[in-house]
Amino acid sequence: MTEITRVPLQPLSKGSVSKIWLGTLVAVLVGGTVAVAARPPLVGVKTLKAGEGSNPTMGDLVMVNYVGKLDNGTVFDQNKNVVMQMQGTIPGFAKALAQTQRGGKYLIHIPAKLAYGDHAAGAIPANSNLNFELEVIDFRNQAEVEMQRRMMERMMRAQGGAGAAPGGDAPAAPGGAE
């Protein structure tokens, strides 16, 4: 019978097991810190009044009322009944809108990296976090908007073409000069 070469294990010195566990703990803590630091910034959405139904998607047109403020409380923009396409907004605003519902009121916090980043935009300084008071009035997908537009055009034609088509010439004012 052949014998396999045996390698004797050296005994561990006193306290070595503790040092191994301590090293493992330090490695886990360092790894966790790196993971937290590398985490992408998140948009904060706080519901003030719950809405109803589904959430808007990236292709939708959304009608909202909003007030935009900087962290120091300075109002940089506000609008009522404004219609916007979700794809045409800053990334953080689109992410926040995707978490809302029709009829809801929300407080939204957008970190600078998901807003304008290191670029200034009008009254918004570079590296600014943005805060919004937002009310979602309604939203529709592109197909619904297109169908509604076609119906309006048909109604206008049926009424004898009164009014101008979007982008067309406006009708002459009554009693106006030619």
C-alpha positions in Angstrom: 0.0 0.0 0.0 1.3 3.5 -0.9 1.2 6.3 1.5 0.1 9.8 0.6 2.4 12.5 1.8 1.0 14.3 4.7 1.5 17.9 5.5 1.3 18.6 9.1 -0.8 21.7 10.1 0.9 24.1 12.4 -1.0 25.1 15.5 -2.4 28.6 15.5 -0.9 31.0 18.0 -3.1 32.4 20.7 -5.3 35.3 19.5 -4.9 34.5 15.7 -8.5 33.4 15.3 -9.6 36.8 16.8 -7.4 38.6 14.4 -8.9 36.7 11.4 -12.4 37.6 12.5 -11.4 41.2 13.1 -9.9 41.4 9.6 -13.0 39.9 8.1 -15.2 42.5 9.9 -13.0 45.4 8.7 -13.2 44.1 5.1 -17.0 43.9 5.3 -17.3 47.4 6.8 -15.0 48.9 4.1 -17.0 47.1 1.4 -20.3 48.4 2.7 -19.0 52.0 2.9 -17.8 51.8 -0.7 -21.2 50.4 -1.8 -23.1 53.2 -0.1 -20.8 55.8 -1.6 -21.2 54.4 -5.1 -25.1 54.2 -4.8 -26.8 56.4 -7.3 -28.8 59.4 -5.9 -32.5 58.8 -5.4 -35.5 61.0 -5.9 -37.6 61.6 -2.8 -41.4 61.6 -3.3 -43.6 62.3 -0.3 -47.4 61.9 -0.8 -49.5 64.7 0.7 -52.7 63.5 -0.9 -53.0 60.1 -2.6 -54.1 60.0 -6.2 -56.1 57.4 -8.0 -55.4 54.9 -10.8 -52.2 54.0 -12.6 -48.9 55.9 -12.8 -47.8 57.9 -15.9 -45.2 56.3 -18.1 -42.3 57.9 -20.0 -44.3 58.4 -23.2 -47.2 60.2 -21.5 -48.2 63.8 -21.5 -48.9 65.1 -18.0 -50.9 68.1 -16.8 -49.6 69.5 -13.5 -49.5 72.4 -11.1 -46.1 72.9 -9.5 -43.9 75.2 -7.5 -40.2 74.6 -7.8 -37.9 75.8 -5.0 -34.2 75.6 -4.1 -33.0 74.2 -0.8 -33.0 77.7 0.7 -36.7 78.2 -0.2 -36.1 80.5 -3.2 -38.9 79.9 -5.8 -37.3 79.4 -9.3 -40.4 78.4 -11.2 -44.1 77.8 -10.8 -46.9 77.0 -13.2 -50.6 75.9 -13.2 -52.2 73.6 -15.7 -49.0 73.1 -17.6 -48.8 70.1 -20.0 -45.4 68.5 -20.4 -44.1 65.4 -21.9 -42.3 63.2 -19.3 -39.4 62.5 -21.7 -38.8 66.3 -22.0 -38.1 66.9 -18.3 -34.9 66.5 -16.2 -34.3 62.9 -15.2 -35.2 63.4 -11.6 -38.5 65.0 -12.4 -39.5 62.2 -14.8 -38.6 59.6 -12.2 -40.7 61.4 -9.6 -43.7 61.8 -12.0 -43.5 58.0 -12.6 -44.3 57.5 -8.9 -47.4 59.7 -8.9 -51.1 59.2 -9.6 -53.9 61.3 -11.1 -55.3 63.8 -8.6 -52.4 63.4 -6.1 -50.4 66.1 -4.4 -46.7 65.5 -3.6 -43.5 66.9 -2.3 -40.6 66.0 -4.4 -36.8 66.3 -3.7 -34.5 65.9 -6.6 -30.7 65.7 -5.9 -28.5 67.9 -8.1 -27.1 64.9 -10.0 -30.6 64.1 -11.3 -31.4 67.8 -11.9 -29.0 70.0 -13.8 -25.8 68.7 -12.1 -22.8 71.0 -12.3 -24.5 73.3 -14.9 -26.5 76.4 -14.0 -29.9 76.8 -15.6 -31.6 80.2 -15.5 -32.3 81.0 -11.8 -30.9 77.6 -10.7 -27.3 77.6 -9.7 -25.0 74.7 -10.5 -25.1 71.7 -8.1 -28.5 72.6 -6.7 -31.0 70.2 -5.2 -34.5 71.0 -6.4 -37.8 70.7 -4.4 -41.2 70.7 -5.9 -44.8 71.0 -4.6 -46.6 69.0 -7.3 -50.2 68.3 -8.1 -50.9 65.8 -10.9 -54.1 66.9 -12.6 -54.3 64.4 -15.5 -52.1 62.4 -17.9 -52.7 60.8 -21.2 -50.6 58.6 -23.5 -49.6 59.8 -26.9 -52.3 57.7 -28.7 -55.1 59.3 -26.7 -53.7 62.8 -27.3 -53.5 62.1 -31.1 -57.0 60.7 -31.2 -58.4 63.7 -29.3 -56.6 66.0 -31.7 -58.1 64.3 -34.7 -61.6 64.5 -33.2 -61.1 68.3 -32.6 -60.1 68.8 -36.2 -63.2 66.9 -37.4 -65.4 69.0 -35.3 -63.8 72.2 -36.6 -64.3 71.1 -40.2 -67.9 70.1 -39.4 -68.5 73.6 -38.1 -67.3 75.2 -41.3 -63.6 75.6 -40.3 -64.2 78.3 -37.7 -61.0 79.1 -35.9 -57.5 78.4 -36.9 -55.8 75.0 -36.9 -52.8 74.8 -34.6 -49.9 76.5 -36.3 -52.2 78.1 -38.9 -53.2 81.7 -39.4 -55.6 83.2 -36.8 -59.0 84.4 -38.0 -59.3 88.1 -38.6 -60.5 90.1 -35.7 -64.1 91.4 -36.0 -64.1 94.9 -37.4 -60.3 94.8 -37.7 -58.3 96.4 -40.5 -57.4 94.3 -43.6 
